Amino acid sequence: MPKKRKKVRKAPSRRASVRTAPVQRIGLELVDWDDAPEEGIDVIDAFAERFPAPEDAVKAVQAGERVEWTGGIDGSTMRHRVLLADDGTAAVEQAVFVGGALEEILLCSWHQAGEQQWDLLEAGVLAALDDLHTAVRPVLEADVRKVRPDYTAAVPHSFREEPEPHGAGMPLFGWRLLHPVGPDTTWEDTRDTAAWNFSETMSGLGYYDHVPELRAAELARLLRHHGVPAVLCAKCGKPVTNSHPRWPDVWVAPDSELGPLCGEPEARPVAAKPLLGTLTDRDFGSPHRPA
């Protein structure tokens, strides 16, 4: 089991939902968080259990093994993996994928744009993601400087990958850094703290509600500035689309808990309640209304 320890540096240390690579990759295990709910899994510890230094992991990759950690701690999904370039050089990729409200807005925009516009949409999304990181980076940097006054954050770049087999059909978007691996590289050298903490900004748990650029309305405005057709509901503020193939011409939102229709109550006259049942015809949700 990976070591669990409290950390001095600014890094998420709350309950984790970790998707581990198969044993033949790096041999990580799921953590029983009932043991220590206040402590966090440390990806550096997880790698170091098998590979004392990144160079050792590179040798494993050269031998055909895949060395990768994928997980999340109170935020969007992150990935750390060892990569080999065609010229033989090696690097550790540190990736943060979009999540939360931003992921929902992008998914709705993806449907709204339609297949004929997907190439243009991808370019707009990548440009918007770079601008978003530029806006949020000073906040992340300031958080780390409370512990490390001389800290300067690295600058990740936006990227896209093919859709997941069981995903929503949209490409995966995010930000990544490539940390070169040399003889003296340590695992600590392969994780930028601000980039790690960036995943928290999309958690929806209120950690960064004070940052205007991360609010749904500002995210939608930024995306529209880059030609991405982001639409929010005028009633509830959720991202919506009327181009979902299963809901043609109906404004719906991705929501696994409340359903695709608008949950914001409308002003309705008081109506009589049934004597026996609990539901009435008025309990059907109404379509979203675009702002």
Backbone hydrogen bonds, N-H to C=O, Kabsch-Sander energy under -0.5 kcal/mol:
donor,donor_aa,acceptor,acceptor_aa,energy
5,R,40,G,-0.8
11,A,9,R,-0.9
17,S,72,G,-1.9
18,V,16,A,-0.6
19,R,70,T,-0.6
20,T,18,V,-0.7
25,R,22,P,-2.3
26,I,22,P,-1.1
27,G,22,P,-1.0
33,W,31,V,-1.1
35,D,32,D,-1.6
36,A,32,D,-0.5
39,E,36,A,-1.8
40,G,5,R,-0.6
42,D,3,K,-0.8
43,V,41,I,-0.6
46,A,42,D,-2.2
47,F,43,V,-2.3
48,A,44,I,-2.6
49,E,45,D,-1.4
50,R,46,A,-0.5
50,R,47,F,-1.4
51,F,47,F,-2.6
56,D,53,A,-1.2
57,A,53,A,-1.2
58,V,54,P,-2.4
59,K,55,E,-1.8
60,A,56,D,-1.4
61,V,57,A,-2.2
62,Q,58,V,-2.7
63,A,59,K,-1.3
64,G,61,V,-1.9
65,E,60,A,-2.5
67,V,65,E,-0.6
68,E,66,R,-0.7
69,W,80,H,-3.2
70,T,19,R,-0.8
71,G,78,M,-2.0
72,G,17,S,-1.0
74,D,15,R,-0.6
76,S,199,S,-1.7
78,M,71,G,-3.4
79,R,95,A,-2.3
80,H,69,W,-2.9
81,R,93,E,-1.6
82,V,67,V,-2.0
83,L,91,A,-3.3
85,A,89,T,-3.1
88,G,85,A,-1.9
91,A,83,L,-2.1
92,V,179,H,-2.5
93,E,81,R,-3.1
93,E,91,A,-0.6
94,Q,177,L,-2.7
95,A,79,R,-3.1
95,A,93,E,-0.5
96,V,175,W,-2.9
97,F,77,T,-2.9
98,V,173,F,-2.3
102,L,99,G,-0.9
103,E,99,G,-1.1
104,E,100,G,-1.8
105,I,101,A,-2.6
106,L,102,L,-2.5
107,L,103,E,-2.3
108,C,104,E,-2.3
109,S,105,I,-2.5
110,W,106,L,-2.4
111,H,107,L,-1.8
112,Q,108,C,-2.6
113,A,109,S,-2.5
114,G,110,W,-1.3
117,Q,114,G,-1.9
118,W,115,E,-1.2
121,L,117,Q,-2.5
122,E,118,W,-2.5
123,A,119,D,-1.6
124,G,120,L,-2.1
125,V,121,L,-2.8
126,L,122,E,-2.4
127,A,123,A,-1.9
128,A,124,G,-2.3
129,L,125,V,-2.6
130,D,126,L,-1.9
131,D,127,A,-2.0
132,L,128,A,-2.5
133,H,129,L,-2.2
134,T,130,D,-2.0
135,A,131,D,-1.9
136,V,132,L,-2.1
137,R,133,H,-2.7
139,V,136,V,-1.0
140,L,136,V,-1.8
141,E,137,R,-2.9
142,A,138,P,-2.2
143,D,139,V,-1.8
144,V,140,L,-1.8
145,R,141,E,-2.2
146,K,142,A,-0.7
146,K,143,D,-0.8
147,V,144,V,-1.9
148,R,144,V,-2.9
151,Y,148,R,-2.2
157,H,176,R,-2.3
159,F,174,G,-2.3
161,E,172,L,-2.4
167,G,164,E,-1.5
172,L,161,E,-1.9
174,G,159,F,-1.8
175,W,96,V,-2.8
176,R,157,H,-2.1
177,L,94,Q,-2.3
179,H,92,V,-2.6
179,H,177,L,-0.5
181,V,90,A,-2.2
182,G,180,P,-0.5
185,T,182,G,-1.3
189,D,186,T,-0.7
190,T,187,W,-1.7
191,R,188,E,-1.0
193,T,191,R,-0.5
196,W,192,D,-2.2
197,N,193,T,-2.8
198,F,194,A,-1.3
199,S,195,A,-0.6
199,S,196,W,-1.1
200,E,197,N,-1.4
201,T,197,N,-0.6
201,T,198,F,-1.0
202,M,199,S,-1.2
203,S,200,E,-1.9
209,D,206,G,-1.0
211,V,208,Y,-1.8
214,L,211,V,-1.7
215,R,212,P,-1.8
219,L,215,R,-2.8
220,A,216,A,-2.6
221,R,217,A,-2.0
222,L,218,E,-2.5
223,L,219,L,-2.4
224,R,220,A,-2.5
225,H,221,R,-1.9
226,H,222,L,-0.9
226,H,223,L,-0.9
227,G,224,R,-1.9
228,V,223,L,-2.6
230,A,228,V,-2.4
233,C,238,K,-2.7
234,A,289,R,-4.4
237,G,233,C,-1.1
240,V,231,V,-2.5
241,T,252,V,-2.0
247,W,244,H,-1.5
249,D,242,N,-1.8
250,V,247,W,-1.9
252,V,241,T,-2.6
252,V,250,V,-0.8
253,A,260,P,-2.0
255,D,253,A,-0.7
259,G,255,D,-1.1
262,C,286,S,-2.2
268,R,266,E,-0.7
283,D,280,T,-1.9
284,F,281,D,-1.1
286,S,262,C,-0.8
288,H,251,W,-2.1
291,A,232,L,-3.0
